[in-house]
Amino acid sequence: MASSSAGSQSQPVPIGSLKHDPAWKHVQMYKNGDRVQLKCLYCLKIFSGGGIHRIKEHLACQKGNASCCPTVPPEVTRAMLQSLEGVIVKKKKKQQMVNGIKSNTPDTNDIDMDTFGTPSEMKLVVTPSSVIHSTIERFMKSDEGMSAQSLDTRKRGRVENSSSFVTPDTSPCPGNLVSRNEKDEVHMAISRFLYDVGLSPDAANSPYFQPMIDAIATVGPGFEAPSYHDLRGWILKNSVHNTNALVDKYKAAWGRTGCSVLADEWTTENNRTLINIFIYCPEGTMFLRSFDVTDTLQPSDVLYDLLKGVVEEIGVNHVVQVITDSGEHYINAGKKLTETFRTMYWTPCAARSINMMLEDMGRIEWINVILERAKSITRFVYNHGTVLNLIRRYTGGRDLVQPSVTRSATDFFTLKSMVHLKGNLQVMLNSQEWMDCPLSKHPDGMSMMDIILSQSFWEACSNIIRLTDPLVGVLRSVDSSKRPAMGHILASMHHVKEAIKNELFDEEAYLLYWNIINSRWDEQVQHPLHEAGFFLNPGLYYSLEGDVRDKIPSGMLDCIERLVPDINIQDKINKELISYKNAVGDFGRKMAIRAAHTLLPAEWWSTYGGGCPNLARLAIRILNQTCSASFCKLSSIPFEQVHRTKNHLERQRLSDLVFVQCNLRLQQTNLRKYKDPAVMDPISTDSIGLTEDWVTEKMDFFGSEDSDWVALHQPVNNSMLLDSPNAEPENLVAGFDYQERPN
């Protein structure tokens, strides 16, 4: 039985360190005499029985032994669902192991004595109990995130053929019992497959790579792989079904949070222009479809018809904004779109505009000179194995070049990395190893020494970082999958300008950078939704002082008129704005004031906006939107092949394949950033698009005399060096005092 309140004599008791289940982090434990009660931290419901598993079902919103928690955060629900699925997989794996051991362990009563001789001479193939237990433990610990659905799907392979199973003495061993030679053989077998089909080593970074290996290892040798027709047939069909089930969860949230239609344009290697359509909501981003617009993009009417069809398919009542590039044909199509649908906005992609700001700053003469000097160092280092090994030895295996979200962001993030490793570089140059290196006498080696030992160079690098790092931080925040950027972007850009002003002081000096920002921001990006997002973010709005706080931004009024077509509800929202401005009712609670700086803005409105339901609904729709039209790496997905294929059946099959591939990647983006470029090797072809200017020699002076890649030391995980280049800067605007409304 669950009750709504704990007993009057109950006091919370500490949860012991042995409570390892993740659900324990979301409950309080009480004791009434000998009885233990658990209270959900979100809805405060008390459970008097059922244990932590029942709490987990409650938080996962799985109907069964417990009611669904109405206020649990979405990320907690996802974590609890994964944990529940992991328990199912563990139980099935354990039972499989036990059944396999029972069926394959010889019975001494059935042994033919004439065959084996005396008991003392018997050589039974019996698995030791210690190996059994360690094997079961390993299988239980591995791949906790694998769903029961994937386990059932796996069973549809040809495991019915009992001859595919082997005896215990050749069954897979636990990882800690595999010899080095056996491990190398397995790795070589995997590599032969990857090399044969032409897959990049980057495939090993897929979050699905290790679960695949675990699934195969669980079944053991002899398992028959799916055929070509299996992969094109029932497996793809099941994958489409599973992906649609995931997408349906996102669609269910659109009515409450609204959604953004994202049109991401890119050019293929064959110069075909494609537009990929994504639908964003805080529950997750989904890929809808791809359009080939190579021959029809420029006429804005064609682009308008394309976007109009997407909005109608999604449902105009769900769409808050359509985000595209800021080219003239997009602007024209966007204006026409908002004239047709008067309850939504067209918005240019903020991430691309911010990236152009960084590009413009990189072209400033003194900054460009310093960047070129820094690049001359890394080009020399990354084209000579001896020097690269030496650098990695003195930097603890860390790389100088740090790939980030764009090429411009990579420029400034790498400069920050080099400043961080300045001391390591200077120690290396003073080492006997460098003095003995023949390349230290080469003109480029001597030039590198002069730059690294130059104090003026490092001072200039530090100045550049202080000017550009806030803007790089905004780009990372806008491109982040952790939280919607709409409630923060306006304040973040104000923070960038103030940081530059405080760094330079002189008006003529800082106006150079302000003009770069304003030219991209005011003309292309600043938008009524951004003003409304700032106003509705309580952590920012309640930080305002003076007359500014009494004014309602015109962008907020624009949003009310456009996003709320019912004039009666508009009038109600206007009245409710007064309560929000004056922090009346629940808005003024001490809890609400504290939560304004800890909860996401939309969650804050869900919790404390009950007294102003119409304003709260609008706030939740606005604050749950993104500002970027680009979310994940799409290379190696056969978009172009879909449009090139003339057979209708095969084109549909390829379309389904692309649908599954894109949404698998986006699913990882929704759970965590898909891939941190910092774990990639800067000289690899997988990252060269971001790092080319830093690792590619303009001219080949040295031939191949020092290009033995086999002798290179592997880099370590570079994300240990600095904050991850894709990690969201949580405190970007925290604690910032606003004396005026950002503009």
MITI-144293 format. One line per 8 residues: number of its first residue (from 0); their letters; for each residue z, y, x of C-alpha. Coordinates in nm, 2 decimals, decimal comma, padded with zeros to 4 digits, m for minus. Layout:
N
NUM	A	Z Y X | ...
***
This chain:
743
0	MASSSAGS	00,00 00,00 00,00 | m00,08 00,35 00,12 | 00,14 00,64 00,01 | 00,09 01,01 00,03 | 00,40 01,11 00,22 | 00,64 00,95 00,47 | 01,00 00,89 00,38 | 01,24 01,18 00,42
8	QSQPVPIG	01,43 01,01 00,70 | 01,12 00,90 00,89 | 01,06 01,05 01,23 | 00,75 01,01 01,45 | 00,81 00,76 01,73 | 00,60 00,76 02,05 | 00,31 00,52 02,07 | 00,36 00,28 02,36
16	SLKHDPAW	00,12 00,27 02,66 | 00,02 m00,08 02,57 | m00,16 00,04 02,26 | m00,51 00,04 02,39 | m00,71 00,05 02,07 | m00,89 00,39 02,04 | m00,77 00,43 01,69 | m00,41 00,49 01,82
24	KHVQMYKN	m00,52 00,84 01,93 | m00,57 00,94 01,57 | m00,24 00,83 01,41 | 00,13 00,90 01,42 | 00,37 00,61 01,40 | 00,69 00,62 01,19 | 00,98 00,37 01,15 | 01,18 00,32 00,83
32	GDRVQLKC	01,44 00,07 00,94 | 01,24 m00,23 01,05 | 00,92 m00,12 00,88 | 00,64 00,06 01,07 | 00,42 00,31 00,90 | 00,11 00,48 01,04 | m00,01 00,83 00,93 | m00,37 00,95 00,97
40	LYCLKIFS	m00,38 01,28 01,16 | m00,66 01,41 00,95 | m00,58 01,34 00,58 | m00,21 01,26 00,64 | m00,23 00,94 00,44 | 00,05 00,70 00,52 | m00,02 00,32 00,56 | 00,27 00,08 00,53
48	GGGIHRIK	00,07 m00,23 00,63 | m00,25 m00,36 00,76 | m00,21 m00,25 01,12 | m00,43 m00,04 01,34 | m00,74 m00,23 01,22 | m00,69 m00,09 00,87 | m00,66 00,26 01,01 | m00,98 00,21 01,20
56	EHLACQKG	m01,16 00,11 00,88 | m01,01 00,42 00,72 | m01,14 00,65 00,99 | m01,48 00,47 01,01 | m01,51 00,53 00,63 | m01,58 00,16 00,57 | m01,48 00,06 00,23 | m01,28 m00,25 00,22
64	NASCCPTV	m00,92 m00,28 00,30 | m00,87 00,10 00,32 | m00,99 00,41 00,15 | m01,22 00,65 00,34 | m01,07 00,95 00,52 | m01,22 01,26 00,36 | m01,15 01,49 00,66 | m01,22 01,28 00,96
72	PPEVTRAM	m01,46 01,45 01,22 | m01,80 01,29 01,24 | m01,76 01,20 01,61 | m01,44 01,01 01,53 | m01,62 00,82 01,25 | m01,89 00,72 01,49 | m01,64 00,61 01,76 | m01,45 00,39 01,51
80	LQSLEGVI	m01,77 00,23 01,38 | m01,87 00,14 01,73 | m01,52 m00,01 01,80 | m01,54 m00,21 01,48 | m01,88 m00,35 01,56 | m01,75 m00,43 01,91 | m01,47 m00,64 01,76 | m01,72 m00,84 01,56
88	VKKKKKQQ	m01,93 m00,90 01,87 | m01,63 m01,01 02,07 | m01,52 m01,26 01,81 | m01,87 m01,41 01,79 | m01,90 m01,43 02,16 | m01,56 m01,59 02,20 | m01,64 m01,85 01,93 | m01,98 m01,92 02,09
96	MVNGIKSN	m01,81 m01,98 02,42 | m01,54 m02,21 02,27 | m01,81 m02,41 02,08 | m02,03 m02,43 02,39 | m01,74 m02,55 02,60 | m01,63 m02,81 02,35 | m01,98 m02,95 02,30 | m02,06 m02,97 02,67
104	TPDTNDID	m01,73 m03,09 02,81 | m01,75 m03,47 02,89 | m01,50 m03,70 02,71 | m01,34 m03,94 02,96 | m01,32 m04,21 02,69 | m01,70 m04,22 02,68 | m01,76 m04,25 03,05 | m01,94 m04,56 03,16
112	MDTFGTPS	m01,72 m04,71 03,44 | m02,00 m04,92 03,57 | m02,20 m04,61 03,63 | m01,94 m04,39 03,78 | m01,72 m04,65 03,96 | m01,35 m04,62 03,98 | m01,17 m04,32 03,83 | m01,09 m04,20 04,18
120	EMKLVVTP	m01,46 m04,19 04,26 | m01,56 m04,00 03,95 | m01,74 m03,66 03,99 | m01,72 m03,51 03,65 | m01,90 m03,18 03,58 | m01,60 m03,02 03,40 | m01,56 m02,64 03,39 | m01,21 m02,54 03,52
128	SSVIHSTI	m00,99 m02,37 03,27 | m00,96 m02,06 03,49 | m01,34 m02,02 03,49 | m01,35 m02,07 03,11 | m01,09 m01,80 03,05 | m01,25 m01,55 03,29 | m01,59 m01,61 03,13 | m01,46 m01,55 02,78
136	ERFMKSDE	m01,27 m01,24 02,90 | m01,59 m01,10 03,06 | m01,80 m01,17 02,75 | m01,54 m01,00 02,53 | m01,52 m00,69 02,75 | m01,90 m00,65 02,79 | m02,12 m00,45 02,56 | m01,86 m00,34 02,31
144	GMSAQSLD	m02,11 m00,09 02,17 | m02,36 m00,36 02,07 | m02,38 m00,38 01,70 | m02,35 m00,70 01,49 | m02,69 m00,62 01,36 | m02,84 m00,65 01,71 | m02,65 m00,98 01,76 | m02,80 m01,12 01,44
152	TRKRGRVE	m03,14 m01,00 01,54 | m03,11 m01,17 01,88 | m03,04 m01,50 01,71 | m03,38 m01,49 01,55 | m03,53 m01,59 01,88 | m03,62 m01,95 01,94 | m03,27 m02,07 02,00 | m03,31 m02,34 01,74
160	NSSSFVTP	m03,46 m02,56 02,01 | m03,16 m02,73 02,16 | m03,36 m02,83 02,46 | m03,35 m02,47 02,57 | m02,98 m02,50 02,65 | m02,86 m02,63 02,98 | m02,55 m02,83 03,09 | m02,23 m02,65 03,19
168	DTSPCPGN	m02,29 m02,68 03,56 | m02,60 m02,45 03,53 | m02,47 m02,21 03,27 | m02,43 m01,84 03,36 | m02,12 m01,76 03,57 | m01,90 m01,46 03,53 | m02,01 m01,16 03,73 | m01,73 m01,19 03,98
176	LVSRNEKD	m01,83 m01,56 04,06 | m02,20 m01,48 04,12 | m02,29 m01,49 04,49 | m02,47 m01,21 04,66 | m02,78 m01,42 04,70 | m02,78 m01,51 04,33 | m02,74 m01,15 04,23 | m03,02 m01,04 04,46
184	EVHMAISR	m03,25 m01,31 04,30 | m03,17 m01,18 03,96 | m03,24 m00,82 04,07 | m03,57 m00,93 04,22 | m03,67 m01,11 03,90 | m03,60 m00,79 03,70 | m03,80 m00,58 03,95 | m04,10 m00,81 03,94
192	FLYDVGLS	m04,12 m00,76 03,57 | m04,08 m00,38 03,59 | m04,34 m00,35 03,87 | m04,58 m00,58 03,71 | m04,60 m00,38 03,38 | m04,60 m00,05 03,56 | m04,27 00,08 03,44 | m04,10 00,35 03,65
200	PDAANSPY	m03,76 00,27 03,81 | m03,64 00,54 03,57 | m03,64 00,26 03,31 | m03,31 00,14 03,47 | m03,15 00,46 03,34 | m03,21 00,36 02,98 | m02,88 00,32 02,79 | m03,03 00,00 02,65
208	FQPMIDAI	m03,10 m00,16 02,98 | m02,76 m00,31 03,06 | m02,70 m00,43 02,70 | m03,03 m00,62 02,72 | m02,92 m00,79 03,04 | m02,58 m00,87 02,88 | m02,75 m01,03 02,58 | m02,97 m01,25 02,79
216	ATVGPGFE	m02,67 m01,35 03,01 | m02,47 m01,44 02,71 | m02,73 m01,70 02,59 | m02,80 m01,83 02,94 | m03,10 m01,96 03,13 | m03,38 m02,12 02,93 | m03,37 m01,87 02,65 | m03,73 m01,82 02,53
224	APSYHDLR	m03,83 m01,45 02,55 | m04,00 m01,29 02,25 | m04,38 m01,32 02,25 | m04,63 m01,04 02,24 | m04,68 m01,09 01,87 | m04,31 m01,10 01,81 | m04,27 m00,76 01,96 | m04,56 m00,62 01,76
232	GWILKNSV	m04,46 m00,80 01,45 | m04,12 m00,89 01,30 | m03,92 m00,72 01,58 | m04,10 m00,39 01,54 | m04,06 m00,42 01,16 | m03,69 m00,48 01,19 | m03,66 m00,19 01,44 | m03,83 00,04 01,19
240	HNTNALVD	m03,60 m00,08 00,92 | m03,29 m00,02 01,14 | m03,42 00,33 01,24 | m03,48 00,43 00,88 | m03,12 00,32 00,79 | m03,00 00,55 01,07 | m03,22 00,84 00,96 | m03,09 00,79 00,60
248	KYKAAWGR	m02,74 00,88 00,72 | m02,88 01,21 00,86 | m03,07 01,28 00,54 | m02,75 01,23 00,34 | m02,59 01,53 00,52 | m02,88 01,77 00,46 | m02,75 01,87 00,11 | m02,42 01,99 00,26
256	TGCSVLAD	m02,51 02,13 00,60 | m02,88 02,21 00,55 | m03,13 02,13 00,83 | m03,37 02,29 01,08 | m03,73 02,19 01,12 | m03,82 02,19 01,49 | m04,19 02,21 01,60 | m04,21 02,13 01,97
264	EWTTENNR	m04,55 02,19 02,12 | m04,66 02,02 02,45 | m04,98 01,93 02,63 | m05,06 01,58 02,75 | m05,21 01,47 03,08 | m05,55 01,47 02,91 | m05,50 01,83 02,79 | m05,45 01,73 02,43
272	TLINIFIY	m05,21 01,96 02,24 | m04,95 01,79 02,03 | m04,69 01,92 01,80 | m04,39 01,69 01,75 | m04,18 01,75 01,44 | m03,80 01,70 01,45 | m03,54 01,75 01,19 | m03,20 01,88 01,31
280	CPEGTMFL	m02,86 01,86 01,14 | m02,52 01,82 01,31 | m02,50 01,46 01,20 | m02,80 01,39 01,42 | m03,16 01,49 01,51 | m03,45 01,27 01,38 | m03,81 01,25 01,49 | m04,05 01,28 01,19
288	RSFDVTDT	m04,40 01,26 01,32 | m04,66 01,39 01,57 | m04,97 01,60 01,50 | m05,27 01,64 01,73 | m05,37 02,01 01,70 | m05,60 02,04 02,01 | m05,90 02,17 01,81 | m05,71 02,34 01,53
296	LQPSDVLY	m05,40 02,51 01,67 | m05,51 02,87 01,71 | m05,60 02,94 01,35 | m05,26 03,03 01,21 | m05,37 02,91 00,86 | m05,40 02,55 01,00 | m05,06 02,58 01,16 | m04,92 02,72 00,84
304	DLLKGVVE	m05,05 02,43 00,63 | m04,90 02,18 00,88 | m04,55 02,34 00,86 | m04,58 02,40 00,49 | m04,64 02,02 00,43 | m04,34 01,93 00,65 | m04,11 02,17 00,46 | m04,22 02,03 00,12
312	EIGVNHVV	m04,17 01,68 00,25 | m03,82 01,75 00,36 | m03,73 01,96 00,06 | m03,72 02,34 00,08 | m03,37 02,34 m00,07 | m03,25 02,16 00,25 | m03,44 02,37 00,51 | m03,25 02,67 00,65
320	QVITDSGE	m03,50 02,76 00,92 | m03,82 02,64 01,10 | m03,80 02,69 01,47 | m04,12 02,71 01,68 | m04,26 02,87 02,00 | m04,30 03,25 01,99 | m04,68 03,26 02,04 | m04,88 03,50 01,82
328	HYINAGKK	m05,03 03,22 01,61 | m04,67 03,08 01,55 | m04,55 03,43 01,45 | m04,83 03,47 01,20 | m04,78 03,12 01,06 | m04,40 03,18 01,04 | m04,44 03,50 00,85 | m04,67 03,34 00,60
336	LTETFRTM	m04,43 03,04 00,57 | m04,13 03,27 00,48 | m04,34 03,45 00,23 | m04,42 03,12 00,06 | m04,06 02,98 00,08 | m03,83 03,28 00,02 | m03,51 03,07 00,07 | m03,56 02,99 00,44
344	YWTPCAAR	m03,63 03,16 00,78 | m03,88 03,12 01,06 | m03,70 03,15 01,40 | m03,85 03,15 01,76 | m03,70 02,90 02,00 | m03,41 03,07 02,18 | m03,41 02,81 02,47 | m03,76 02,90 02,57
352	SINMMLED	m03,70 03,27 02,55 | m03,38 03,24 02,77 | m03,58 03,02 03,01 | m03,84 03,30 03,04 | m03,56 03,55 03,12 | m03,46 03,33 03,41 | m03,83 03,31 03,52 | m03,85 03,69 03,51
360	MGRIEWIN	m03,53 03,73 03,72 | m03,67 03,48 03,97 | m03,97 03,71 04,02 | m03,75 04,01 04,12 | m03,85 04,06 04,49 | m03,51 04,02 04,66 | m03,42 03,72 04,45 | m03,76 03,56 04,51
368	VILERAKS	m03,72 03,61 04,89 | m03,38 03,43 04,89 | m03,51 03,15 04,67 | m03,80 03,10 04,91 | m03,56 03,08 05,21 | m03,35 02,83 05,03 | m03,65 02,63 04,94 | m03,77 02,63 05,30
376	ITRFVYNH	m03,44 02,45 05,39 | m03,48 02,18 05,12 | m03,85 02,13 05,18 | m03,77 02,06 05,55 | m03,47 01,83 05,46 | m03,64 01,63 05,19 | m03,95 01,55 05,38 | m03,78 01,41 05,69
384	GTVLNLIR	m03,57 01,10 05,65 | m03,35 01,16 05,96 | m03,25 01,50 05,84 | m03,19 01,39 05,48 | m02,97 01,11 05,60 | m02,78 01,34 05,82 | m02,73 01,59 05,53 | m02,62 01,32 05,29
392	RYTGGRDL	m02,37 01,19 05,55 | m02,21 01,53 05,58 | m02,21 01,61 05,21 | m02,05 01,28 05,11 | m02,38 01,14 04,98 | m02,45 01,44 04,76 | m02,79 01,61 04,73 | m02,86 01,98 04,78
400	VQPSVTRS	m03,13 01,98 04,51 | m02,98 01,96 04,16 | m03,23 01,91 03,87 | m03,13 02,10 03,55 | m03,28 02,15 03,21 | m03,58 02,35 03,32 | m03,75 02,45 03,65 | m03,60 02,80 03,64
408	ATDFFTLK	m03,26 02,66 03,57 | m03,31 02,41 03,85 | m03,38 02,70 04,09 | m03,04 02,87 04,02 | m02,84 02,55 03,98 | m02,97 02,43 04,31 | m02,88 02,76 04,48 | m02,53 02,71 04,34
416	SMVHLKGN	m02,52 02,36 04,48 | m02,62 02,49 04,82 | m02,35 02,75 04,82 | m02,10 02,49 04,72 | m02,21 02,28 05,02 | m02,24 02,57 05,27 | m01,94 02,45 05,48 | m02,08 02,10 05,50
424	LQVMLNSQ	m02,42 02,22 05,61 | m02,27 02,44 05,88 | m02,05 02,16 06,01 | m02,36 01,94 06,03 | m02,55 02,19 06,23 | m02,26 02,21 06,48 | m02,25 01,83 06,52 | m02,37 01,64 06,82
432	EWMDCPLS	m02,59 01,43 06,59 | m02,79 01,73 06,50 | m02,81 01,85 06,85 | m02,95 01,51 06,96 | m03,20 01,51 06,67 | m03,56 01,59 06,80 | m03,62 01,79 06,48 | m03,35 02,03 06,57
440	KHPDGMSM	m03,58 02,17 06,84 | m03,88 02,20 06,60 | m03,96 02,56 06,48 | m03,88 02,46 06,12 | m03,56 02,30 06,22 | m03,46 02,61 06,42 | m03,55 02,83 06,12 | m03,33 02,62 05,90
448	MDIILSQS	m03,04 02,67 06,14 | m03,09 03,04 06,14 | m03,08 03,06 05,76 | m02,78 02,83 05,72 | m02,58 03,02 05,98 | m02,68 03,36 05,84 | m02,39 03,53 05,66 | m02,62 03,77 05,48
456	FWEACSNI	m02,82 03,48 05,33 | m02,51 03,32 05,18 | m02,38 03,66 05,05 | m02,72 03,71 04,88 | m02,70 03,36 04,73 | m02,35 03,43 04,59 | m02,47 03,75 04,43 | m02,77 03,58 04,27
464	IRLTDPLV	m02,54 03,31 04,13 | m02,30 03,56 03,98 | m02,60 03,74 03,81 | m02,77 03,43 03,68 | m02,50 03,17 03,62 | m02,39 03,31 03,28 | m02,75 03,30 03,16 | m02,80 02,94 03,29
472	GVLRSVDS	m02,48 02,86 03,10 | m02,62 03,00 02,78 | m02,94 02,79 02,83 | m02,73 02,48 02,87 | m02,52 02,57 02,56 | m02,83 02,63 02,35 | m02,98 02,31 02,47 | m02,66 02,11 02,42
480	SKRPAMGH	m02,62 01,83 02,17 | m02,24 01,87 02,15 | m02,22 02,15 01,90 | m02,46 02,38 01,70 | m02,53 02,70 01,89 | m02,58 02,93 01,59 | m02,22 03,05 01,58 | m02,21 03,13 01,96
488	ILASMHHV	m02,55 03,25 02,08 | m02,52 03,62 02,00 | m02,18 03,65 02,16 | m02,30 03,45 02,46 | m02,59 03,68 02,52 | m02,35 03,98 02,50 | m02,13 03,80 02,75 | m02,43 03,76 02,99
496	KEAIKNEL	m02,51 04,14 02,98 | m02,14 04,24 03,03 | m02,11 04,00 03,32 | m02,42 04,15 03,49 | m02,28 04,50 03,42 | m01,95 04,42 03,57 | m02,12 04,27 03,88 | m02,34 04,56 03,95
504	FDEEAYLL	m02,15 04,86 03,81 | m02,44 05,11 03,88 | m02,63 05,17 03,56 | m02,97 05,18 03,73 | m02,91 04,85 03,90 | m02,79 04,65 03,59 | m03,04 04,81 03,36 | m03,31 04,62 03,55
512	YWNIINSR	m03,16 04,29 03,43 | m03,07 04,42 03,09 | m03,43 04,52 03,03 | m03,55 04,17 03,12 | m03,30 04,03 02,87 | m03,38 04,28 02,60 | m03,75 04,24 02,63 | m03,72 03,87 02,55
520	WDEQVQHP	m03,42 03,89 02,32 | m03,48 04,18 02,09 | m03,85 04,13 02,04 | m03,86 03,75 02,01 | m03,52 03,60 01,94 | m03,25 03,82 01,79 | m03,24 03,72 01,43 | m03,04 03,76 01,10
528	LHEAGFFL	m02,91 03,41 01,14 | m02,77 03,49 01,48 | m02,58 03,80 01,34 | m02,45 03,59 01,05 | m02,35 03,31 01,29 | m02,14 03,56 01,49 | m01,98 03,72 01,18 | m01,89 03,37 01,03
536	NPGLYYSL	m01,74 03,24 01,36 | m01,37 03,32 01,31 | m01,28 03,28 01,67 | m01,53 03,56 01,76 | m01,51 03,78 01,44 | m01,13 03,80 01,44 | m01,14 03,91 01,80 | m01,31 04,23 01,70
544	EGDVRDKI	m01,11 04,55 01,68 | m01,15 04,89 01,52 | m01,42 05,00 01,28 | m01,66 04,73 01,39 | m01,46 04,46 01,22 | m01,48 04,64 00,89 | m01,86 04,64 00,89 | m02,06 04,35 00,76
552	PSGMLDCI	m02,37 04,30 00,98 | m02,70 04,36 00,80 | m02,81 04,02 00,92 | m02,53 03,87 00,72 | m02,64 04,05 00,41 | m03,00 03,94 00,47 | m02,89 03,58 00,49 | m02,70 03,61 00,16
560	ERLVPDIN	m03,01 03,74 m00,01 | m03,25 03,49 00,14 | m03,05 03,17 00,16 | m02,88 03,22 m00,18 | m03,15 03,28 m00,45 | m02,90 03,29 m00,74 | m02,79 03,65 m00,78 | m02,46 03,55 m00,96
568	IQDKINKE	m02,36 03,35 m00,66 | m02,46 03,64 m00,43 | m02,22 03,86 m00,62 | m01,94 03,60 m00,58 | m02,00 03,57 m00,21 | m01,98 03,95 m00,17 | m01,63 03,94 m00,33 | m01,52 03,65 m00,12
576	LISYKNAV	m01,63 03,84 00,20 | m01,34 04,07 00,14 | m01,09 03,78 00,17 | m01,25 03,66 00,49 | m01,26 04,01 00,64 | m00,90 04,08 00,56 | m00,78 03,72 00,65 | m00,64 03,68 00,30
584	GDFGRKMA	m00,50 03,35 00,17 | m00,56 03,04 00,37 | m00,77 03,25 00,62 | m00,44 03,42 00,73 | m00,24 03,10 00,79 | m00,11 03,06 01,14 | m00,28 02,72 01,15 | m00,61 02,88 01,06
592	IRAAHTLL	m00,57 03,15 01,33 | m00,50 02,88 01,59 | m00,77 02,66 01,47 | m01,03 02,94 01,49 | m01,03 02,88 01,87 | m01,01 02,50 01,86 | m01,22 02,38 01,57 | m01,60 02,41 01,55
600	PAEWWSTY	m01,67 02,71 01,32 | m01,83 02,49 01,05 | m01,53 02,26 01,06 | m01,30 02,56 01,03 | m01,47 02,67 00,71 | m01,46 02,32 00,57 | m01,08 02,31 00,63 | m00,97 02,67 00,54
608	GGGCPNLA	m01,25 02,80 00,32 | m01,15 02,64 m00,01 | m01,04 02,97 m00,16 | m01,39 03,11 m00,11 | m01,61 02,81 m00,20 | m01,94 03,00 m00,23 | m01,90 03,18 00,10 | m01,78 02,86 00,27
616	RLAIRILN	m02,09 02,67 00,15 | m02,32 02,94 00,30 | m02,11 02,95 00,62 | m02,14 02,58 00,67 | m02,51 02,58 00,62 | m02,56 02,87 00,87 | m02,31 02,75 01,14 | m02,45 02,40 01,14
624	QTCSASFC	m02,79 02,51 01,27 | m02,94 02,49 01,62 | m03,13 02,75 01,82 | m03,36 02,52 02,02 | m03,67 02,32 01,94 | m03,65 02,08 02,23 | m03,40 01,80 02,25 | m03,50 01,50 02,46
632	KLSSIPFE	m03,73 01,36 02,72 | m04,05 01,23 02,56 | m04,25 01,11 02,86 | m04,39 00,75 02,85 | m04,40 00,76 02,47 | m04,76 00,70 02,36 | m04,81 01,00 02,13 | m05,17 01,05 02,25
640	QVHRTKNH	m05,26 00,69 02,20 | m05,16 00,71 01,83 | m05,41 00,99 01,77 | m05,68 00,83 01,99 | m05,67 00,50 01,81 | m05,94 00,46 01,54 | m05,83 00,14 01,37 | m05,61 00,24 01,08
648	LERQRLSD	m05,38 m00,07 01,10 | m05,32 m00,03 01,47 | m05,27 00,34 01,43 | m04,99 00,28 01,18 | m04,83 00,02 01,41 | m04,84 00,27 01,70 | m04,70 00,54 01,47 | m04,41 00,31 01,38
656	LVFVQCNL	m04,36 00,23 01,75 | m04,34 00,60 01,84 | m04,10 00,66 01,54 | m03,87 00,39 01,68 | m03,89 00,51 02,04 | m03,83 00,87 01,97 | m03,53 00,81 01,74 | m03,37 00,56 01,98
664	RLQQTNLR	m03,37 00,84 02,24 | m03,25 01,09 02,00 | m02,97 00,86 01,89 | m02,84 00,86 02,25 | m02,87 01,24 02,25 | m02,66 01,26 01,93 | m02,39 01,05 02,09 | m02,41 01,21 02,43
672	KYKDPAVM	m02,67 01,40 02,63 | m02,95 01,15 02,68 | m02,96 01,17 03,06 | m02,81 01,40 03,31 | m03,09 01,49 03,56 | m02,83 01,51 03,84 | m02,81 01,13 03,86 | m03,18 01,12 03,94
680	DPISTDSI	m03,32 01,13 04,30 | m03,47 01,48 04,35 | m03,77 01,34 04,53 | m03,86 01,08 04,27 | m04,17 01,12 04,05 | m03,93 01,11 03,75 | m03,77 01,44 03,85 | m04,05 01,60 04,04
688	GLTEDWVT	m04,15 01,82 03,74 | m03,82 02,00 03,78 | m03,78 01,99 04,16 | m04,14 02,02 04,30 | m04,09 02,36 04,45 | m03,78 02,24 04,63 | m03,89 01,91 04,78 | m04,27 01,94 04,83
696	EKMDFFGS	m04,41 02,07 05,16 | m04,68 02,34 05,12 | m04,85 02,20 05,43 | m04,81 01,87 05,61 | m04,72 01,97 05,96 | m04,56 01,65 06,07 | m04,77 01,37 05,93 | m04,57 01,06 05,86
704	EDSDWVAL	m04,37 01,03 06,18 | m04,03 01,07 06,00 | m04,11 00,95 05,65 | m03,96 00,60 05,65 | m03,81 00,59 05,30 | m03,66 00,24 05,37 | m03,41 00,40 05,61 | m03,28 00,66 05,36
712	HQPVNNSM	m02,93 00,65 05,24 | m02,90 00,64 04,86 | m02,75 00,96 04,70 | m02,43 00,93 04,50 | m02,39 01,04 04,15 | m02,45 01,42 04,20 | m02,28 01,51 03,87 | m01,95 01,48 04,07
720	LLDSPNAE	m02,05 01,78 04,28 | m02,05 02,05 04,01 | m02,03 02,07 03,64 | m02,31 01,87 03,50 | m02,62 02,09 03,46 | m02,65 01,97 03,11 | m02,28 01,98 03,02 | m02,19 02,25 02,77
728	PENLVAGF	m01,99 02,53 02,91 | m01,70 02,51 02,66 | m01,53 02,84 02,77 | m01,85 03,04 02,79 | m01,71 03,31 02,55 | m01,35 03,19 02,52 | m01,10 03,47 02,56 | m01,37 03,74 02,57
736	DYQERPN	m01,26 04,07 02,41 | m01,52 04,23 02,19 | m01,48 04,60 02,16 | m01,81 04,64 01,98 | m02,05 04,42 01,79 | m02,29 04,25 02,04 | m02,63 04,39 02,03
***
